[in-house]
Amino acid sequence: MSEVIISVEHVFKSVTDATGTLEILQDIDFALQSRETAAIVGASGSGKSTLLSIIAGLDTPSQGTVRLAGQDLFAMSEDDRAALRAEKLGFVFQSFQLLGNLTALENVMLPLELAGRRQARKLATEMLARVGLAERLGHYPKVLSGGEQQRVALARAFVVQPAVLLADEPTGSLDFATGEKVMSLMFELNRELGTTLLLVTHDRVMAERCMRSITIEAGRVVTQPT
Protein backbone atom coordinates (compact mmCIF):
# COMPACT_ATOMS: atom_id res chain seq x y z
CA MET A 1 0.00 0.00 0.00
CA SER A 2 1.31 3.48 -0.91
CA GLU A 3 2.41 5.77 1.88
CA VAL A 4 1.06 9.28 2.40
CA ILE A 5 3.79 11.63 1.18
CA ILE A 6 1.96 14.97 1.61
CA SER A 7 -0.66 15.67 4.24
CA VAL A 8 -2.38 19.07 4.36
CA GLU A 9 -4.40 19.28 7.56
CA HIS A 10 -6.95 22.09 8.09
CA VAL A 11 -4.73 24.81 6.67
CA PHE A 12 -5.83 28.43 6.87
CA LYS A 13 -3.96 31.49 5.57
CA SER A 14 -4.92 35.09 6.15
CA VAL A 15 -3.12 38.42 5.88
CA THR A 16 -4.00 41.62 7.70
CA ASP A 17 -3.27 45.19 6.68
CA ALA A 18 -4.76 48.64 7.25
CA THR A 19 -7.87 47.71 5.26
CA GLY A 20 -8.64 44.60 7.33
CA THR A 21 -8.08 40.86 7.10
CA LEU A 22 -8.04 38.93 3.83
CA GLU A 23 -8.77 35.19 4.05
CA ILE A 24 -6.63 33.53 1.37
CA LEU A 25 -7.08 29.85 2.33
CA GLN A 26 -9.81 28.37 4.51
CA ASP A 27 -9.69 24.86 6.00
CA ILE A 28 -7.75 23.12 3.21
CA ASP A 29 -7.53 19.42 4.00
CA PHE A 30 -6.25 16.60 1.76
CA ALA A 31 -3.51 13.99 1.44
CA LEU A 32 -1.47 12.64 -1.47
CA GLN A 33 -0.09 9.13 -1.74
CA SER A 34 3.40 8.35 -2.98
CA ARG A 35 3.51 8.34 -6.82
CA GLU A 36 0.12 10.03 -7.10
CA THR A 37 -0.42 12.87 -9.58
CA ALA A 38 -2.77 15.71 -8.64
CA ALA A 39 -3.71 19.12 -9.98
CA ILE A 40 -4.79 22.10 -7.92
CA VAL A 41 -7.11 24.05 -10.20
CA GLY A 42 -8.99 27.30 -9.88
CA ALA A 43 -9.22 30.84 -11.17
CA SER A 44 -6.52 33.46 -10.66
CA GLY A 45 -6.57 34.72 -7.09
CA SER A 46 -8.21 31.58 -5.71
CA GLY A 47 -5.21 30.76 -3.49
CA LYS A 48 -3.58 27.99 -5.57
CA SER A 49 -0.04 29.33 -5.60
CA THR A 50 -0.19 30.31 -1.94
CA LEU A 51 -1.19 26.75 -1.08
CA LEU A 52 1.72 25.36 -3.11
CA SER A 53 4.15 27.69 -1.32
CA ILE A 54 2.83 26.50 2.05
CA ILE A 55 3.17 22.84 1.02
CA ALA A 56 6.78 23.61 0.05
CA GLY A 57 7.40 25.23 3.42
CA LEU A 58 8.24 28.53 1.70
CA ASP A 59 5.23 30.28 3.26
CA THR A 60 3.65 29.63 6.65
CA PRO A 61 -0.04 28.97 7.33
CA SER A 62 -1.98 31.03 9.84
CA GLN A 63 -3.35 27.78 11.18
CA GLY A 64 -3.04 24.08 10.37
CA THR A 65 -0.37 21.50 9.65
CA VAL A 66 1.52 20.28 6.58
CA ARG A 67 3.44 17.01 6.76
CA LEU A 68 6.01 16.02 4.15
CA ALA A 69 7.08 12.37 4.32
CA GLY A 70 5.56 12.25 7.81
CA GLN A 71 7.42 15.30 9.14
CA ASP A 72 5.56 18.37 10.38
CA LEU A 73 7.08 21.19 8.35
CA PHE A 74 6.15 23.98 10.69
CA ALA A 75 7.37 22.22 13.83
CA MET A 76 10.86 22.34 12.29
CA SER A 77 13.45 25.10 12.29
CA GLU A 78 13.89 27.02 9.04
CA ASP A 79 17.24 25.30 8.48
CA ASP A 80 15.77 21.83 9.00
CA ARG A 81 12.84 22.70 6.76
CA ALA A 82 15.24 23.84 4.02
CA ALA A 83 17.24 20.62 4.37
CA LEU A 84 14.10 18.50 4.05
CA ARG A 85 13.00 20.54 1.05
CA ALA A 86 16.38 20.01 -0.63
CA GLU A 87 16.15 16.27 0.00
CA LYS A 88 12.53 15.63 -0.93
CA LEU A 89 11.26 18.33 -3.29
CA GLY A 90 11.79 19.45 -6.87
CA PHE A 91 10.29 22.65 -8.27
CA VAL A 92 9.19 23.84 -11.70
CA PHE A 93 7.95 27.41 -12.11
CA GLN A 94 6.12 29.29 -14.84
CA SER A 95 9.05 31.73 -15.11
CA PHE A 96 11.71 28.95 -15.29
CA GLN A 97 13.87 30.50 -12.50
CA LEU A 98 17.14 29.57 -14.18
CA LEU A 99 20.32 31.37 -13.14
CA GLY A 100 21.33 33.55 -16.07
CA ASN A 101 25.06 33.46 -15.32
CA LEU A 102 25.14 29.64 -15.47
CA THR A 103 24.99 27.43 -18.55
CA ALA A 104 22.22 24.84 -18.96
CA LEU A 105 24.60 22.18 -17.66
CA GLU A 106 25.66 24.29 -14.66
CA ASN A 107 22.02 25.06 -13.79
CA VAL A 108 21.22 21.34 -13.68
CA MET A 109 24.42 20.50 -11.79
CA LEU A 110 23.69 23.06 -9.07
CA PRO A 111 21.18 21.10 -6.92
CA LEU A 112 23.40 18.02 -7.14
CA GLU A 113 26.41 20.02 -5.98
CA LEU A 114 24.45 21.63 -3.16
CA ALA A 115 23.41 18.14 -2.03
CA GLY A 116 27.02 16.93 -2.15
CA ARG A 117 26.23 14.35 -4.80
CA ARG A 118 29.04 12.69 -6.71
CA GLN A 119 29.27 12.75 -10.50
CA ALA A 120 27.15 15.90 -10.74
CA ARG A 121 28.41 16.70 -14.24
CA LYS A 122 27.69 13.18 -15.52
CA LEU A 123 24.20 13.03 -13.99
CA ALA A 124 23.30 16.51 -15.24
CA THR A 125 24.58 15.73 -18.74
CA GLU A 126 22.50 12.55 -18.87
CA MET A 127 19.36 14.33 -17.68
CA LEU A 128 19.75 17.13 -20.21
CA ALA A 129 20.14 14.50 -22.93
CA ARG A 130 16.95 12.86 -21.65
CA VAL A 131 15.03 16.12 -22.16
CA GLY A 132 16.48 16.56 -25.66
CA LEU A 133 19.11 19.18 -24.90
CA ALA A 134 22.33 17.23 -25.38
CA GLU A 135 23.50 19.85 -27.90
CA ARG A 136 22.72 22.81 -25.62
CA LEU A 137 24.81 22.01 -22.53
CA GLY A 138 27.04 25.06 -22.81
CA HIS A 139 24.31 27.54 -23.70
CA TYR A 140 23.15 30.25 -21.32
CA PRO A 141 19.42 30.77 -20.64
CA LYS A 142 19.26 34.02 -22.65
CA VAL A 143 20.00 32.15 -25.90
CA LEU A 144 17.52 29.34 -25.23
CA SER A 145 13.87 29.44 -26.28
CA GLY A 146 11.13 29.39 -23.65
CA GLY A 147 10.51 25.70 -24.27
CA GLU A 148 14.20 24.92 -23.98
CA GLN A 149 14.47 26.89 -20.74
CA GLN A 150 11.55 24.97 -19.27
CA ARG A 151 13.16 21.69 -20.30
CA VAL A 152 16.32 22.77 -18.47
CA ALA A 153 14.11 23.55 -15.47
CA LEU A 154 12.55 20.07 -15.68
CA ALA A 155 15.99 18.48 -15.87
CA ARG A 156 17.11 20.48 -12.84
CA ALA A 157 14.01 19.44 -10.88
CA PHE A 158 14.19 15.74 -11.74
CA VAL A 159 17.97 15.23 -11.63
CA VAL A 160 17.92 14.85 -7.83
CA GLN A 161 15.12 12.27 -8.15
CA PRO A 162 12.84 14.06 -5.68
CA ALA A 163 10.06 12.28 -3.83
CA VAL A 164 7.73 15.14 -4.77
CA LEU A 165 7.68 17.53 -7.72
CA LEU A 166 5.78 20.79 -7.23
CA ALA A 167 4.94 22.64 -10.45
CA ASP A 168 3.35 26.10 -10.56
CA GLU A 169 1.74 26.80 -13.97
CA PRO A 170 4.64 24.97 -15.68
CA THR A 171 3.41 25.73 -19.21
CA GLY A 172 1.81 29.10 -18.45
CA SER A 173 4.38 31.18 -20.33
CA LEU A 174 4.68 28.85 -23.34
CA ASP A 175 2.72 28.70 -26.58
CA PHE A 176 0.25 25.83 -26.93
CA ALA A 177 2.42 23.47 -29.01
CA THR A 178 5.52 23.99 -26.87
CA GLY A 179 3.44 23.68 -23.71
CA GLU A 180 2.06 20.35 -24.90
CA LYS A 181 5.57 18.99 -25.48
CA VAL A 182 6.81 20.17 -22.08
CA MET A 183 3.71 18.78 -20.36
CA SER A 184 4.16 15.36 -21.98
CA LEU A 185 7.83 15.34 -21.01
CA MET A 186 7.01 16.22 -17.41
CA PHE A 187 4.53 13.34 -17.09
CA GLU A 188 6.97 10.91 -18.77
CA LEU A 189 9.77 11.82 -16.35
CA ASN A 190 7.34 11.61 -13.46
CA ARG A 191 6.34 8.05 -14.40
CA GLU A 192 9.95 6.96 -15.02
CA LEU A 193 11.22 8.24 -11.68
CA GLY A 194 8.17 7.39 -9.56
CA THR A 195 7.73 10.91 -8.26
CA THR A 196 4.60 12.32 -6.63
CA LEU A 197 3.46 15.23 -8.81
CA LEU A 198 1.42 18.15 -7.51
CA LEU A 199 0.83 20.93 -9.98
CA VAL A 200 -1.04 24.22 -9.95
CA THR A 201 -2.79 25.02 -13.20
CA HIS A 202 -5.79 26.72 -14.73
CA ASP A 203 -5.40 24.42 -17.75
CA ARG A 204 -8.14 21.78 -17.56
CA VAL A 205 -6.40 19.61 -20.18
CA MET A 206 -3.30 19.37 -18.00
CA ALA A 207 -5.43 18.73 -14.91
CA GLU A 208 -7.23 15.87 -16.66
CA ARG A 209 -3.90 14.07 -17.17
CA CYS A 210 -3.54 13.80 -13.40
CA MET A 211 -5.11 11.07 -11.29
CA ARG A 212 -7.19 13.64 -9.45
CA SER A 213 -8.04 17.34 -9.31
CA ILE A 214 -8.50 19.55 -6.27
CA THR A 215 -10.56 22.61 -7.18
CA ILE A 216 -10.24 25.76 -5.10
CA GLU A 217 -12.63 28.69 -5.18
CA ALA A 218 -12.15 31.72 -2.94
CA GLY A 219 -9.68 29.83 -0.79
CA ARG A 220 -11.82 26.74 -0.21
CA VAL A 221 -11.75 23.24 -1.70
CA VAL A 222 -15.00 22.81 -3.60
CA THR A 223 -14.40 19.49 -5.35
CA GLN A 224 -11.92 16.75 -4.66
CA PRO A 225 -12.68 13.66 -6.74
CA THR A 226 -10.55 10.60 -5.97
C-alpha positions in Angstrom: 0.0 0.0 0.0 1.3 3.5 -0.9 2.4 5.8 1.9 1.1 9.3 2.4 3.8 11.6 1.2 2.0 15.0 1.6 -0.7 15.7 4.2 -2.4 19.1 4.4 -4.4 19.3 7.6 -6.9 22.1 8.1 -4.7 24.8 6.7 -5.8 28.4 6.9 -4.0 31.5 5.6 -4.9 35.1 6.1 -3.1 38.4 5.9 -4.0 41.6 7.7 -3.3 45.2 6.7 -4.8 48.6 7.2 -7.9 47.7 5.3 -8.6 44.6 7.3 -8.1 40.9 7.1 -8.0 38.9 3.8 -8.8 35.2 4.0 -6.6 33.5 1.4 -7.1 29.8 2.3 -9.8 28.4 4.5 -9.7 24.9 6.0 -7.8 23.1 3.2 -7.5 19.4 4.0 -6.2 16.6 1.8 -3.5 14.0 1.4 -1.5 12.6 -1.5 -0.1 9.1 -1.7 3.4 8.3 -3.0 3.5 8.3 -6.8 0.1 10.0 -7.1 -0.4 12.9 -9.6 -2.8 15.7 -8.6 -3.7 19.1 -10.0 -4.8 22.1 -7.9 -7.1 24.1 -10.2 -9.0 27.3 -9.9 -9.2 30.8 -11.2 -6.5 33.5 -10.7 -6.6 34.7 -7.1 -8.2 31.6 -5.7 -5.2 30.8 -3.5 -3.6 28.0 -5.6 0.0 29.3 -5.6 -0.2 30.3 -1.9 -1.2 26.8 -1.1 1.7 25.4 -3.1 4.1 27.7 -1.3 2.8 26.5 2.0 3.2 22.8 1.0 6.8 23.6 0.1 7.4 25.2 3.4 8.2 28.5 1.7 5.2 30.3 3.3 3.7 29.6 6.6 0.0 29.0 7.3 -2.0 31.0 9.8 -3.4 27.8 11.2 -3.0 24.1 10.4 -0.4 21.5 9.6 1.5 20.3 6.6 3.4 17.0 6.8 6.0 16.0 4.1 7.1 12.4 4.3 5.6 12.3 7.8 7.4 15.3 9.1 5.6 18.4 10.4 7.1 21.2 8.3 6.1 24.0 10.7 7.4 22.2 13.8 10.9 22.3 12.3 13.4 25.1 12.3 13.9 27.0 9.0 17.2 25.3 8.5 15.8 21.8 9.0 12.8 22.7 6.8 15.2 23.8 4.0 17.2 20.6 4.4 14.1 18.5 4.0 13.0 20.5 1.1 16.4 20.0 -0.6 16.2 16.3 0.0 12.5 15.6 -0.9 11.3 18.3 -3.3 11.8 19.4 -6.9 10.3 22.7 -8.3 9.2 23.8 -11.7 7.9 27.4 -12.1 6.1 29.3 -14.8 9.0 31.7 -15.1 11.7 29.0 -15.3 13.9 30.5 -12.5 17.1 29.6 -14.2 20.3 31.4 -13.1 21.3 33.6 -16.1 25.1 33.5 -15.3 25.1 29.6 -15.5 25.0 27.4 -18.5 22.2 24.8 -19.0 24.6 22.2 -17.7 25.7 24.3 -14.7 22.0 25.1 -13.8 21.2 21.3 -13.7 24.4 20.5 -11.8 23.7 23.1 -9.1 21.2 21.1 -6.9 23.4 18.0 -7.1 26.4 20.0 -6.0 24.5 21.6 -3.2 23.4 18.1 -2.0 27.0 16.9 -2.1 26.2 14.3 -4.8 29.0 12.7 -6.7 29.3 12.8 -10.5 27.1 15.9 -10.7 28.4 16.7 -14.2 27.7 13.2 -15.5 24.2 13.0 -14.0 23.3 16.5 -15.2 24.6 15.7 -18.7 22.5 12.5 -18.9 19.4 14.3 -17.7 19.8 17.1 -20.2 20.1 14.5 -22.9 17.0 12.9 -21.6 15.0 16.1 -22.2 16.5 16.6 -25.7 19.1 19.2 -24.9 22.3 17.2 -25.4 23.5 19.9 -27.9 22.7 22.8 -25.6 24.8 22.0 -22.5 27.0 25.1 -22.8 24.3 27.5 -23.7 23.1 30.2 -21.3 19.4 30.8 -20.6 19.3 34.0 -22.6 20.0 32.1 -25.9 17.5 29.3 -25.2 13.9 29.4 -26.3 11.1 29.4 -23.7 10.5 25.7 -24.3 14.2 24.9 -24.0 14.5 26.9 -20.7 11.5 25.0 -19.3 13.2 21.7 -20.3 16.3 22.8 -18.5 14.1 23.5 -15.5 12.5 20.1 -15.7 16.0 18.5 -15.9 17.1 20.5 -12.8 14.0 19.4 -10.9 14.2 15.7 -11.7 18.0 15.2 -11.6 17.9 14.9 -7.8 15.1 12.3 -8.1 12.8 14.1 -5.7 10.1 12.3 -3.8 7.7 15.1 -4.8 7.7 17.5 -7.7 5.8 20.8 -7.2 4.9 22.6 -10.4 3.4 26.1 -10.6 1.7 26.8 -14.0 4.6 25.0 -15.7 3.4 25.7 -19.2 1.8 29.1 -18.5 4.4 31.2 -20.3 4.7 28.8 -23.3 2.7 28.7 -26.6 0.2 25.8 -26.9 2.4 23.5 -29.0 5.5 24.0 -26.9 3.4 23.7 -23.7 2.1 20.3 -24.9 5.6 19.0 -25.5 6.8 20.2 -22.1 3.7 18.8 -20.4 4.2 15.4 -22.0 7.8 15.3 -21.0 7.0 16.2 -17.4 4.5 13.3 -17.1 7.0 10.9 -18.8 9.8 11.8 -16.4 7.3 11.6 -13.5 6.3 8.0 -14.4 9.9 7.0 -15.0 11.2 8.2 -11.7 8.2 7.4 -9.6 7.7 10.9 -8.3 4.6 12.3 -6.6 3.5 15.2 -8.8 1.4 18.2 -7.5 0.8 20.9 -10.0 -1.0 24.2 -10.0 -2.8 25.0 -13.2 -5.8 26.7 -14.7 -5.4 24.4 -17.8 -8.1 21.8 -17.6 -6.4 19.6 -20.2 -3.3 19.4 -18.0 -5.4 18.7 -14.9 -7.2 15.9 -16.7 -3.9 14.1 -17.2 -3.5 13.8 -13.4 -5.1 11.1 -11.3 -7.2 13.6 -9.4 -8.0 17.3 -9.3 -8.5 19.6 -6.3 -10.6 22.6 -7.2 -10.2 25.8 -5.1 -12.6 28.7 -5.2 -12.2 31.7 -2.9 -9.7 29.8 -0.8 -11.8 26.7 -0.2 -11.7 23.2 -1.7 -15.0 22.8 -3.6 -14.4 19.5 -5.3 -11.9 16.7 -4.7 -12.7 13.7 -6.7 -10.6 10.6 -6.0 
